[in-house]
Amino acid sequence: MWNWLFGSKELPQQQQQPADYVSGNFRASYDIAEELWKFQLAGIPFGVRGTGKEFDLRELEWAENTARLIQTIRPDIEAKVDEQLSGWFGACDPAAKRINLVTRLNYPDGKDRTLVNYTGDKSWGDYVATVVILDLKVIDSYGSN
């Protein structure tokens, strides 16, 4: 791996930054560090796994459906976020909560879980409240920093 330090002319391989996917006003950019295609849809930030080579349009359909679902069950989602904040020892301002990123986890059972991560202003520090959605409803939540 480090042969280039000892005389080899071969440099370490680096992943190439794929070109953004652009269609009309829609733009998805690949984040090499997080290995996610990131984009905004209906004012909600999404991140989807990918090979990094090109954006998979099937993910856009998932995101459109998920954005509609989030709008529908937002009161349930935010109640879980507030519940996590009440149990946190920090003084996070609940009024400052905002969706930071929505992602999908693939499970072997074939039932993908959607994770809705919330962050806030500086009162939140590094705290993230995560709400888990399965089968069109909130099934879990947790907080971390």
TIMAR-33712 format. One record per residue: x, y, z of N, C-alpha, C in turn; residue in one letter. Coordinates in steps of 0.001 Angstrom, whole numbers, padded with zeros to 6 digits, always signed. Each point is the difference from the previous one (the first is absolute). Layout:
XYZXYZXYZA
...
This chain:
+000814-001189+000000-000814+001189+000000+000865+001263+000000M
+001025+000020+000788+000844+001196+000088+001289-000164-000810W
-000019-000856-001007+001186-000225-000822+000518+001283-000637N
-000863+000946-000258+000428+001235-000633+000970+000768+000892W
-000076-000231+001318+000944+000649+000913+001413-000569-000150L
+000052-001247-000422+001283-000682-000052+000498-000217-001423F
-000347+000889-000890+000574-000052-001332-000935-000399-001114G
-001150-000576+000288-000920-000347-001071-000608+001276-000555S
-000218+000029-001289-000587+001187-000623-001525-000005+000087K
-000556-001072+000531-001452-000122+000089-000513+000769+001213E
-000939+000903-000225-000594+000778+001086-001217-000734+000549L
-000361+000266+001271-001198-000632+000551-001217+000344-000859P
-000893-000993-000168-001188+000206-000805-001004+000850+000762Q
-000559+000991-000661-001029+000829+000594-001256-000118-000839Q
-001136+000002+000673-001259-000094-000719-000255+001311-000735Q
-000406-000097-001241-000341+001172-000793-001357+000538+000439Q
-000120+001317+000033-001274+000632+000322-000928-000135-001203Q
-001118-000735+000150-000926-000116-001127-000659+001344-000302P
-000398+000169-001227-000701+001220-000396-001363+000044+000684A
-000451+001207+000333-001339+000166+000559-001033-000496-001006D
-001111-000517+000530-001131-000337-000847-000908+001222-000006Y
-000302+000529-001179-000838+001188-000117-001113-000281-001000V
-001222+000329+000412-001155-000108-000891-000947+001135+000365S
-000119+000986-000867-000822+001173+000310+000570+000720+001203G
-000822+000211+001029+000446+000669+001227+000540-000977+001039N
-000006-001286-000322+000454-001019+000944+001494-000257-000176F
+000716-000072+001134+001433-000295-000022+000336-000940+001147R
+000708-001084-000310+000508-000933+001007+001525+000008-000108A
+000677+000156+001132+001464+000019+000035+000493-001146+000862S
+001084-000616-000416+000548-001130+000750+000991+000497+001042Y
-000176-000448+001241+000909+000313+001100+000900-001213+000196D
+001253+000119-000441+000935-001131+000065+000225-000456+001439I
+000159+000945+000914+000296-000350+001397-001130-000814+000629A
-001235+000367-000281-001145-000707+000597-000558-001095-000902E
+000506-000075-001228-000476-000972-000986-001509+000092-000195E
-000476+001235-000163-001418+000278-000191-000200+000971-001163L
-001055-000225-000753-000485+001013-000922-000909+000895+000824W
+000240+001310+000007-000796+000924+000803-000779+000945-000910K
-001243+000278+000419-000853+000899-000761-001140+000486+000885F
-000668+001045-000440-001163+000548+000700-001241-000304-000816Q
-001065-000346+000691-001272-000243-000659-001100+000482+000938L
-000853+000859-000487-001086+000568+000819+000555+000643+001272A
+001189+000593-000109+000623+000666+001141+000625-000954+001009G
+000062-001274-000318+000542-001009+000911+001322-000515-000565I
+001073-000008+000807+001284-000534-000475+000025-001530+000068P
+000370-000620-001106+000079-001458-000098+001434-000432-000272F
+000319-001207+000446+001272-000631-000323-000272-001452-000328G
+000450-000441-001172-000227-001386-000396+001328-000654-000348V
+000128-001255+000381+001207-000766-000297+000103-000214-001499R
+001217-000108-000455+000218-000270-001410+001427-000418-000221G
+000265-000481-001176+001358-000427-000315+000901+001198-000238T
-000601+001157-000188+000792+001186-000270+000210+000229-001476G
-000387-000965-000807+000223+000135-001434-001062+000892-000645K
-001265-000280+000294-001065+000851-000512-001230-000118+000892E
-000802+001035-000034-001195+000065+000832-001052-000968-000524F
-000627-000756+000897-001032-000970-000350-001371+000689+000106D
-000665+000165-001122-001279+000709-000018-001081-000672+000844L
+000143-001296+000282-000974-000666+000881+000028+000622+001395R
+001136+000545+000387+000103+000650+001312-000827+001279+000054E
-000147+000649-001142-000818+001212-000050-001467-000339+000254L
-000472-001103-000548-001378-000440+000245-000203-000307+001486E
+000982-000699+000607-000080-000280+001434-000070+001308+000791W
+000842+000968-000364+000044+001272+000724-001315+000775-000154A
-000587-000017-001181-001284+000685-000197-001072-000603+000897E
-000071-001326+000036-000973-000681+000870+000280+000285+001468N
+001270+000005+000366+000384+000246+001392-000293+001434+000409T
+000230+000957-000885-000301+001401+000313-001492+000171+000285A
-000839-000644-000805-001449+000063+000243-000350-000646+001341R
+000617-001144+000287-000270-000687+001268+000418+000863+001185L
+001173+000609-000085+000484+000851+001103-000983+001134+000252I
-000495+000617-001058-000975+001085+000182-001270-000524+000682Q
-000409-001200-000355-001223-000584+000566+000158-000340+001483T
+001124-000605+000369+000162-000450+001394+000954+000901+000800I
+000232+001207-000499+000927+000908+000681-000349+000211+001478R
-001263+000157+000396-000296+000151+001434+000519-001181+000836P
-000134-001223-000509+000504-001181+000717+001528+000015+000069D
+000626+000381-001116+001470+000060-000053+000516+001013+001001I
-000579+001197-000026+000499+001063+000876-000319-000265+001462E
-001064-000723+000282-000289-000394+001389+001118-000904+000517A
+000489-000905-000847+001106-000877+000396+001287+000796+000193K
+000235+000993-000854+001181+000856+000165-000097+000729+001337V
-001169+000576+000295-000182+000709+001266+000200-000936+001191D
-000450-001227-000134+000194-001010+001054+001497-000250+000233E
+000750-000116-001082+001451-000193+000127+000656+001208+000657Q
-000443+001186-000369+000584+001219+000576-000283+000108+001490L
-001192-000429+000423-000337+000101+001423+000862-000932+000839S
+000488-001072-000591+000849-000937+000726+001489+000313-000105G
+000338+001030-000729+001403+000362-000213+000445+000964+001083W
+001223-000183+000496+000469+000837+001106+000359+001408-000452F
+000152+000211-001290+000334+001328-000522-001229+000888-000032G
+000222+001239-000306-001101+000957-000059-000330+000325-001451A
-000336-001023-000776-000334+000192-001411-001312+000773-000124C
-000014+000993-000845-001198+000782-000250-000900-000767-000971D
-001144-000518+000463-000875-000775-000882-000518+000812-001189P
-000150+001299+000177-000502+000852-001088+001001+000099-001154A
+001249-000367+000255+001043+000112-001022+000154-001277-000826A
-000837-001013+000268+000173-001282-000708-000282+000155-001493K
+000789-000752-000776-000193-000031-001450+000519-001337-000525R
-000567-000438-001096+000487-001237-000605+001372+000272-000593I
+000959-000805+000416+001367+000125-000491+000242-000921-001188N
-000531-001228+000060+000218-000954-001073-000978-001166+000133L
-000521-000453-001137-000863-001179-000051+000739-001055-000812V
+000150-001181+000586+000695-001100-000679-000831-001274+000119T
+000452-001027-000722-000690-001288+000042+001011-001076+000357R
-000394-000878+000921+000827-001158+000351-000636-001243-000590L
+000793-000789-000673-000487-001260-000566+000186-001108+001024N
-001049-000751+000255+000046-001110+000946-000156-001312-000743Y
+000602-001067+000520-000107-001304-000655-001446-000494-000149P
-000888+000467+000870-001399-000448-000088-000735+000658-001172D
+000692+000880-000729-000605+000663-001151-000831+001210+000351G
-000112+000295+001284-000769+001163+000428+000968+001130+000352K
+000156+000920-000931+000905+001120+000215-000550+000945+001066D
+000903+000490+000830-000353+000989+001008+000438+001365-000501R
-000829+001003+000224+000351+001380-000320+000421+000679+001286T
+001148+000666-000043+000504+000741+001153-000141+001492-000275L
-000651+000704+000916-000153+001443-000112+000822+000609+001131V
+001108+000647-000368+000902+000594+000989-000299+001485+000173N
-000175+000379+001252-000243+001397+000341+001207+000577+000726Y
+000336+001240-000316+000983+000779+000741-000651+001338+000317T
+000765+000881+000618-000558+001304+000345+001064+001071-000033G
-000215+001028+000781+000953+001107+000061+001176-000368+000908D
+000804+000989+000372+001190-000305+000807-000335-000546+001384K
-001244+000199+000469-000382-000580+001294-000009-001531-000075S
-000097-000547-001195+000002-001449-000200+001408-000569-000001W
+000999+000828-000255+001372-000508-000111+000048-001046-001111G
+000553-001171+000313+000099-001087-000979-001169-000990+000108D
-000991+000331+000818-001109-000922+000238-000836-000204-001271Y
-000354-001252-000263-000869-000367-001118-001110-000890+000547V
-001240+000358-000291-001143-000842+000340-000412-000727-001275A
-000105-001322+000071-000340-000809-001164-001323-000702+000228T
-000865+000072-001003-001296-000665+000040+000011-001065-001093V
-000451-001207+000350-000002-001131-000927-001429-000257-000475V
-000155-000104-001334-001308-000243-000601+000030-001341-000722I
-001050-000783+000205-000176-001271-000700-001486-000183-000269L
-000339-000465-001172-001397-000264-000355-000903+001211+000265D
+000486+001167-000400-000769+001248+000036-000263+000547+001402L
+000750-000493+001005-000206+000542+001345+001317+000039+000773K
+000008+000836+001021+001157+000126+000880+000078-001239+000875V
+001179-000655+000011+000139-001212+000825+001038+000155+001102I
+000855+001036-000086+001055+000145+000999+000602+001383-000102D
+000752+000371+001018+000764+001247-000031+001151-000130+000990S
+001041+000761-000250+001153+000019+000900+000787+001282-000219Y
+000816+000334+000963+000836+001187-000106+001458-000362+000165G
+000865+000794-000592+001435-000235+000119+000760+001296-000254S
+001251-000017+000411+000860+001151-000337+001371-000501-000329N
